[in-house]
């Protein structure tokens, strides 16, 4: 008898989760489109939507209504976080490497220095 009750409770939780996921699928698409606007052309929108759906499932599973937070507000952060995590997994360069490259390129463009070290040192009057 207890197993039937446990099974019906589990089935009810899964049905509720699936209903919530279906109701919030447009939110996933909207967030994925917004993130996709700032990415290179070769990044596929469908991959972002897929990652967002996984984040939505995670949000629906871990959501606690006792916290007095609307589900859509909670889900937005989980969905965008899942999308960004999937992008980080696809990227071969670390965030620190990207940050350093950006600092180097912005500094060299600010100073209008060529990227070649020999010509930079020649402009400063130094030799190897």
Buried (B, 14 or more C-beta within 10 A) or exposed (E): EEEEEEEEEEEEEEEEBEEBBEEBEEBBBEBBEEBBEEEEEEEEBEBBBBBBBBBBBBBBEEBEEEEEEEBEEBBBEBBBBBBBEBBEEEEEEEEEEEEEEEEEEEEEEEEEBEEEEEEBEEEEEEEE
